[in-house]
């Protein structure tokens, strides 16, 4: 991974990623049996809403149509093994709020790329449906 030389380098990287998302969503629209899942945090959805609201709108429309699924559900993709139950509760509470507000969509599956072992994770996931 390289550090960005400037804000403009970071902006260009975000714009390229958003372009890839647009192409991905267009492909999902074209192929009736194709589905895609995104393991995004609530914070990432908030950034997408700022940078490319049309892409977020399209993702949410495809989610309502059953063509896109959202995984994870936390606010910031935390390393759960280092947090207290209270902190994990807040991660799920804030993440759920963002998904509800931006997409009117519920995360169905907790799937996490970071380590997510936590002694009360089953109870917390049950509490948030």
Steps between C-alpha positions, in 0.01 A plus 500: 500500500636839414439826678324764297721785385218750521133550560453498123656149480254378763208666317603334171512163675150550643368606160648188337340283768162667452532441125563129567190493722292655222624235255432223754144618562435534126615140455267386778213677321585334167516142629178373657661227712804696616507621861773678690570561868679787669665474843493870572492687826250771577782757485586391145136536397497853641807585291342349190186707564720812495722408205254317273138514619384358166709186556364456853145547368561234234649256753201543729253456214676179400494387864123547510479295178703218660798549267736655757563387857676689776719314750660606828276766654752670727571871485877488449611138446666477842736232625235357731734299723648824636169666589264473792145377457383861536725613214378216278141583590565856379667373180189299415260770618664775294550271201133401504397867519705585189365206301144587606539870414694472176363181351191398690678167488586255771827310508407132499842341552781593734816444299817674594845523344662610824527268797157491655526260792321643800352321799158657462477527122218241470286691752573834333414372154175353636416835661536676163312237300 
